Amino acid sequence: MANSDDLKKIIVDIVKDSDVTINTINDDTILIGEDGLFFDSIDVLELIVEIEKKYGIKIKDNHIINEKFNTFKSLDEFITENAKK
């Protein structure tokens, strides 16, 4: 998997909520929507930009975003499968 702590730090920096820390994010943490970390469309765009810069992945498909950005684990696995080595 991608370095999970690095990915968690990116998410924490974007969420900017003092209750969200590296330690509170787990594999089942929902990232998008009211049940999760309340990512809005701007947060999602910021996350995409950070992932593209850090991991060399181009994310253009909304289907990928809806499917792979759902939970922390699904995003972590997506990055691991697609990151430039």
Secondary structure as UniProt FT lines:
FT   HELIX           4..15
FT   TURN            18..19
FT   TURN            22..24
FT   TURN            27..28
FT   TURN            34..37
FT   HELIX           41..55
FT   HELIX           62..68
FT   HELIX           72..82
//
